[in-house]
């Protein structure tokens, strides 16, 4: 295999232009699903690769409980600089495990704290907090589709039509389970820092997805754009960074500009014979090839170790 064994670690770099193409040219719903899937696959492959490098690079060390066949010269020849790569893979895997564990713990802690803060309020789909700080966010869990949390300060800044847009936006986050997409790409970025652009892109596309769903509900793209712009001007963001708010994620001017323009095509995948379609299909094909290359390198290493394992 040679240096190709390291491909799963560096191939996520190829996803950077793909993220940009998908973000700009695909429907937000399709872009979110595509980029989340790509990030998850690539992160899984790179983590498996680190594990295999650690195994091959340290199997020959005295006292290692791994099978003797894994330290055979034939196996070690598959990995260039196997001892150095194996020793470097150990702290890298430790960092990945700690970073992903911390992310999961933080998400759980924030959601539990938010639900406890609402424990004394009526169990309505919308929880209105008497707070002088203007903010709103979607809180998943605690019911069939979670709850919308908004303060009186923010509601007082919005007109009636803009309030409807705000509620529709946050409800779209809950119905589409956007928190799952966001958590998946955040974990992927922790597993491989090269995937951070995909995490940023998904944070934007989920907001655009919610924007478009809100525009359908209220029947006016301009009202949603006004609500987003006004909320961004008066809001200080949600008190917890892991929860989605109407003006928290994604460049607000870009979102407003997109809402003031024509609605994106309802078709998830436009025709390849159009400029937008060519960009979208190029992004999809490039993403698939990158993911397949990463998976191939990881699977090949597994087969090599399996062949060297004594029966």
N, C-alpha and C positions, 0 to 999 in steps of 0.2 A: 504493500500500500504506500509506503514512503510518507512523504509530506501530506498526502491526501487524507491521512487519518486526522489531521488537524482542521480539515475543512469545516466540520460542524461548528467550530469555535469562531471562524472568521466569515462564514457565508452570510450571517445576518447583516453584514455591511451592505450586501446587495439589496437588502430590503429598503434602504433609505430612499432611493428614487422611486421605488414601487409605492412606498407610503405616500409620497408626494402626489404621484399620478392618481392613485386611488382616492385620496382626499379631495382632489380638485375635480375629478371627472366622473366618479361613480356616485350613485345615489348614496346618501349618508348611511342608510340601512345596510346596503350591500358592502360599502367600504368598511363599516364597523365589523361585520361578520368576517369578511375576508382578512383584514389585518389582524383581528384577534386570533383567528385560526392559524395564520402564518406565524405570529409571534409565539403561540403556544407550542406549535410543532418544532420550531427552531430552538426554542428554549429547552424543550425536552431532549432534543438531539444533542445539543451542546453539553447538557448536564450528564447525559449518558456517556458522551465522549470523555468528559473529565473523569468519570468513574472508571472507565476502561483504561485510560492512561495511567491512573493511579494504580490499578490492579497490575497491569503489565510492568510498570516501572518499579514496583516494590515487591513483586512476587519472588524475586531472587534473594531478598534480604533474609538473614538467618532468623529463625523463629517465626516466620510468617506462616499462618495456618492455611494459606491458599494451596490448591493442588500443585504438585511439583511440575506437572506438565506446563503450567502457565509461565514458568521461568525458563522453558526451553529456548535455545538460541533462535529456532525458527519463529517462535512467537515474538521474541524481542526484536527480531529484525524487521518486523512489521511496523515498528514505531521508531523513528529516528530519535537519537538521544534519549533512549527509553528511561534511563535512570534520572536524568535531569527533569524530563517531562513528568515522570511519575511523582517525584518529590514536589514539584511545583503544583501538581494537580491536587495534592492533599490540602494545602491552605486555601486553594481556590474553591474546592468543594465545601470547605468549612465556611468560607465567606458566603457562598451561595445559600447554604443551609441556614445560617444565622440571618441573612438579609430576608429570605423568604419567610422564615419563622417570625421575624419581627414584623413584617408586613401583615401577615395573617393575624398576629396577636393585636396589632394596632387597630385593624379593621374590626375585629371582634370587640375590643374594648370600647371603641368609639360608638358602635351601634348599641352596645349594652348601656353605656352611659346616657345616650340619647333617649332610649326607651325608658330608662329609670326617671329621667327628667320630665317625661310626659305622663308618668304613672298616675298623677293626681288629676289629670284632665279627662274630660269625657272621651270615650272611645270612638270618636267620629273620624271620617276619612281625612279631615283637615283639622289640624291643631293650631289654633291662633294663640300666640304667646304675647302677653302684655309687656313688650320690651321696647325701649327707646332706640335700640339698634336695628336698622332695617336689614333683614335677610330672609331668605326662604330656601328650603332644601327638601329633597325627597328622602324619606327615611324608610328603607326596605324592612320587611319582616314585621312581626307583631300583628299579623292579620293576613287576609288573602293577598293583598297587593301593597301592604305597607301604608304609610301615612304621609301627608304633606304637612310640613311645618312652616309657618309663616308668622312674622311678627306684626303687631298693629302699626309699628312705625313704617314698614314697607307698604302695607295696605293703604295707609293714609296718603301715600305719595302717588298712588296709581288710580286711574279712572276705572269706571266699571268694566269697560271692554278690556282694559289692560289687566285687570284682576282675573278675568276669565282666561286670558292668554297665559298668565302666570300659572294658574291652576292646571290648565291643559298641558302646559310644558312639563310641570313636575309630575303629573299623572302619567305622561308618556314615559318618563324615566322609570316609573314603577312598573307599568304594564310590560314594557320591553325588557325588564330586568337588566338595565344598563349597568347596575353595580357589579354584575357578574363579569361583563365584558371588561370593565375598568379594573377589576381585581385581577383578572387573568393576564392582562397586558402589564400590569404593575409587577406581578410575580415574574413574568417573562423578562422584564427589564432588570429585575434583581438577579435573575439567573445568568443573563448575558447583557452587559451594559451596551453592546452594539444595538440592542433592540429598543433602546429608549426613544428614538424617533417614532417608532410604531406606537409606543405608549402615548406619546404626545398627540399623534395623529388620531388615535381612537378617542382620546379625551375630547378632541374637537368634533369628530364625526358623531359621537353620541349626543352632543349638544345640538348639532345640526339636525340629527334625527328627531330629537324632541321638539326642535323648532318647527320642523315641517309637520309633525303630527299635531302640534298645537294650532298651526295655521289651518289645517283641515277642520279641526273642531270648531274654532271661532269663525271660520269663513273669511278671514282677512289677514293676509300676510303683513300688511302695514301695521295692524294693531299689535301683532306679535313682535315686530321689529321695534315699535315704540315702547312696548313693555320691557324688552330686553335692554334697550338703550337707557331708559329711565332707571331701571333697576341697577344697571351698572354704574350710573352716576351717583346714586344715593346709597348703594349697598356697600358694606365693608367686607362682604364675603361671608360665608357660613362660619360659625365658630369652630367647626371641625372640618379639616381638609379632606377627609375621605368621603364626604357626602356631596352629591351633585346638587348644585344650585343654579338658578336661572342665569346668573351673570358671573359664574365662577370659572368655568372651563372654556378654553378656546378664545381666540381673539374676537372680542365683541364687535369691533367694526366690520370684520369679515362676515360675521354671522348676520349683522344687520344689512350689509350690502347684498348678501345672498337672498335674504327675505324680500328685499325691495326689487329684486330681479325676478325673472320667470321661475316657476317651480321646476325642480329637477324632474326628469322623465320618470314616470311611474315604473317603467320596466327596469328591473334590477341590472340587466346586462344589455346595453345598447348594441345596435348592429355594428359589426366590424367594418362596414363600408362607410362609416362616418368618422370624422376626426376624433370625436369623443369616444366612440366605440373602439377605434384602433388603440387609443391610449389605455382604455379600460382593459381590453383583452391582452394587450402587451403586459400590463401590470399583473393580470391573473396568471398568464403563462410564465412570466419571469418568477413570480412567487412560487408557483408549483415546482418549477425546475430547481429553485434554491432549496425548497423543503425536501424534495426528493434526493438531492445531492447530499444534504445533511443526514437524512435517514439512511441512505446507502452506506455512508462512511461508518455510521454507528453500528448498523447491522453487520457489516463486514467484520468489524472488530469482534463482535459477539460470536460470529461463526468461527473466527480464528481461535478464540479461547475455547469454544465448544469442542473443536477438533483436537485441541491439545489436552482436553480433560480426560483423565483415565476413566475407563468404564468400571 
